[in-house]
Amino acid sequence: MKLEEIDHKINKIFDQAVKQGIVSGVSYAVLDEGQTFTHYLGKSYQDGPELVPGMLYDLASLTKVVGTASGIFYLLDQGKIQLEDQVGNFFDTGFDQVTIKELLLHNSGLAPDLENVWQYASPAAVWEAVKASKQVYQPGTDSVYSDLNFIVLGKIMETIYQRPLNEILQEQVFQPLGMQDTGYLPQAEKSRFVPTEVTKERGWVWGSVHDETAYQMGGVAGHAGLFSTLDDLVRFSLFYLEKGKESSVIQSLGDYDVFERTLAWIRWQSGKKFYWHTGFTGPGLGIDLDNKRAIIILTNAVYPKRGNTAWQEARRAAAAVFFGNQYRKS
């Protein structure tokens, strides 16, 4: 299917989602190496302003692939770390023998997250709790999607560089790719931010990270915390499509299909270089290295509250159009 046809079908899905009030608005793009179709449908939030280019979105778990994995892949390509390096090489934890590869594949044995992160009084206390975590299954025997895996990967980078994660990723990833509006703790006019949830603990979360654990870590963490724009994520996706062949790690992603995952990414279909990831606030990012195409989906699906299963269905339907098949179906 031609890119223009894909775009037309996805536009219908998202236009309907906005008209039905499933989400207030959607910013999305589909692209290949020669053309990009971008769209801004609906509003920033209910009764808010119309979406326009340059709006800042909370990427939630897209932080894992856009930020942390990119930094880790760079270190792997440079030979500064190896996939089989153990966590204990960098700091002491309750899971010292877990490897970088297991963290990336989400089969490390670690739990999805900390329990009751509000109990910790400082970012340092959260990190100590992560380091004290116990494995809940034997590594390699299962796959449990875990924020802790990427918190640890972020801290490994900080240990190697002896600098904060936000500075590392700005220097190694975002600045080289021309992603001028991407980063942690963004400073911008409030009107540029697409707000997220109205919460009991914090009121309306608008302009600061939605994820509770990242918030308790001061807004900078390996699993969540990045903000970005549609244009910046187009630049990121083009790197995968145009320059990804220069990265031995990106080229090796097709070698892994471990519990339906490769390094950092979900494998949309076995045997294909179809890579997918989502975020809790509603975004999605798909990279099709076989056909050299990408899709970027940005929205706020947790306003005014979380649990928006209708949006999850619409997002997955759009991804199925993009990849040309339903998840894990031939």
N, C-alpha and C positions, 0 to 999 in steps of 0.2 A: 504494500500500500504506500502511496506517495505521502510525503510529509504533510502536504496541504490537506489531503483527505483525513489523515490522522488528526490534524488540528481541528478540522471541521467537526468531527465526531466528538472529540473531547470538549469542544466549545459547547455543544449541545448539552452534555452531561453537567458541566459546571454552571451554565446559564440556568438550567432547570433547578439546580441545587440552590442557587441564589434566589430565584423566583419563589421557590417553595419555602424559603426561610431556613433551610438547613444550615447555611452559613450566611453571614452578612455580605461577604464578598470573597472573591478568589483572584489572585494574581498568578498567572501561569505562563509558561513558555514551552514550546517544542522547537527543537533545533537540530540541524545537522551541520556539517562543516561548511555549507554554503549559504544557508538561510536560517532565519530565526523568526518565528511567529510569537509575538507577545500580546497578552491580553490583561486588562484590568476590569474585572466585572464586579459591579455592586459597590458596597461601602466598606469603610474601615471597621465600623461596628453599627449596630442598629441605630438608626436616626443620626448617624455620623456622616462625615464627608465622603464623597466619592473617592474610590481608590485611584491613585495616580502613580506614575513612575517615581522611584526614590523612597517609597514607604519602607520602613524598617520593621522586619518581622522577627519574632523570637523563634529561632530554628529548633529549639528543644533538642531532640536526639539526632537531628541532622548534624549537630555539633560533632558527633562521633566520626562521621565520614568526611565532612567538609574540613574540620579542624584537626582533631586528634589523630585520626588515621593518616591524614596527609603528612603530618609531622613525623609520625612513626615510619611511614613508607620512605620518607626522605632519609631518615637515619639508616634504615635497612639498605637502601640503594647506595648510600655512602659507605657501607660496611662498618658503621660505628656501633651497630647492634646486630644481633642475629635472632631469627625467629625462635631458636631453642634456648636463648638466654633466659635464665630464671629470675623471678622477682627478687629472690634473696641476693642476687648480684648487686642490687641497687639500694635496698633497705631491708630491715627486719620486719617480717609480718608473720601471721599465723598460717600463711600459705606460700612459704618461700620457694617451693619447688615448682610452682605454676610457671609456665613459660609465656613469653610474649605471644607466641602463636595461639596458645589456648585462650589468652585474654581477647585476642582479635576474633577468634572463632566462637566466642561465648560458650566454650565448653570447659571452663576452668574449675568448675565446682562451686563457684561463689554464688551467693544468693542474689536475687534481683536488685535489692537495695537495702539500706539500713532500716531498721524499724524505728518509728517515731523520731525522725531526724530533728524535731523541734526541741528535744531534750538537751541538745548540745549547745554550749554557750559561745563557741567560737569556731572559726574555720579549722584551727588546729585540733580542736576536740573532735570534729567530724572526721578528720584525717586519721586521728588515733583510733577511732572506732572502726574505720575501714580496715586499717592495718591489723586490728585485732579480730577481724571477721574469721569465722570458721567455714570450711567447705561443707556444703550440704549434699554433695554427691561426689563420686569418684571422677576426677578429671578425665575427659575423653569418652565417658560412657553415656553422656547425654548433652543436651544443649539447653541452657537456661539463659535467656537474654538478661544481661546484668549491667546496670549502670556502674557497679563497682569495678567491673573489668576496665572500663575506660577512665574512671577516676584514677586507677592505678597506672594506666598507660600515660596519662597526663603527668602524674608525679614522677614517672620514670624519665620523661623528657626534662622536667624541672631539675632532677638530680644530675642528669648528664650536662645540661647547659648551665646549671647554677643560676637560673633566672626564672621569673614567673612565666607560666604557660601563655598568658596573653601576649607578652613581649616576644616569646619564641615564635608563636604562630604568625604574628604580624610580620616578623622579619623573614621567616622561612617559607611562608605560604601566601599570605594575603597580599603583601606588597609586591612580590615578584609577579603575581597574577593580575595586578591592577585592581584588586578588590578593595577599593578605597572606603567603602561603607560597611565593611565586615569586621566584627571584633566583639570582644567582651566589654561590658560596662560602657556602652556607647553614650556619647554626649551629643544630644541633638534636641531640637525643638520637640516638645511633647506631641505636637500635631503630626510629626513624621512617623510616630510609632503606631503600629496596629496593636491596640490593647488586648489583653488576654482575660483571664478569669476574675470574677468578683469572689473573693475568698473570705472566709471567716477570720483567718489569722492576719491578713494584710490588706483587706479591702480590695478595691479594684486595682489589679496588677497592670501597670501601664508604664512602659519604659524601663522596667527592670525585669530580670529573669523570672519566669514563671515556675520553673522546676524548684521544688522545695529544697532538695539536697544542694543543688548549685547555689541557691540563695543563701543557705546556711554556710556555704563555703566562701562567701564573699562575692558571688557572682562569676567566679572563674573556676571552671572544672572541666575535666576531660570528657564528661558525658553530656553536658548541657551548658548553656550560657551564651552561646554565640547569637548575635543579631546580624541580619544581612538583608540585602535587597534582591529583587528579581534580576536586575542587570548584573550584579556581582556574581550571582549563582550561574548566570549564563557564561560568564568568564571562566568560572570554575569548571563547568561542564565541558566547555571547549578545550580546556587543558586535557581532560581525559580523552576527548575525541581526537585532538590534534597532536598532543605531546605525550600522551600516555605511553606510546610505544618506546619512549626514552626511559621509562621506569621499568626495571625488571620486576618489581613487585606488582605493579598494575598489570603487566603482561602475565604474571603468574596467577592472577585471580581465578582464571579458568581452570586451574589445576585442582582447586578445592571445591568439594561439594559435601561438606560435613554437617549433617543434620540440616540440610538445605541452606547452608551458609558458606560463604567464602570469607576471606580476611576482611573484617569490618562490615561487609555488605551481606544482604540476603540474596540468594540465588533464585531469581524468579522462575527459571526453568532449567532443569538438568540438561547438561550438554550444550547450553548456550551461554554466551557472555552477556547475559542480561542481569544487571545489578540494580538493586532497589533498596531504599531505606525510607523510613517515615519518622515523624516526630509527634510527641504527645499533643502539642498545640495545633496540629493539623497538617503540617507540610509533608511533602513527598518529593523524592528525587530518584529518577531512574536513568541509568546509563546503559545503552545498548551498543556495546563495542563491536558486535557483529555487523550491524548496519550503520554504525557511526551516527547515532542519534541520541538525544537526551530529552528528558522532560523534567521541568521544575514546577512544583505546585506549592503555592504559599497561601495560607489562610489563617484565620483564628477560629478554630472549631470548639474552643473551650469557653467562649463567651455566650451567655453569662456564667455557664457552669459546664463542667466536664461530663463525659458520658454520651457524646454525640455519635452514636453508632450509625446514624443515617449518613453522616459525612464520611465515615470510614468506608461504607459501601460505595459511595460516589467516587471517592479517591481510588479505590481498588478497581472500579469499573473503568476509570480513565487509564489506569496503568495497564489494564488488560487490552485496551485499544492500542495503547502505545507499543506494547511488546508483541501484540498480535495473537495473544492467547491468554486464557485464564491462568491463574497462579498454579505452577507445577503441572499444567496440562499440555499435552503435545498438540 
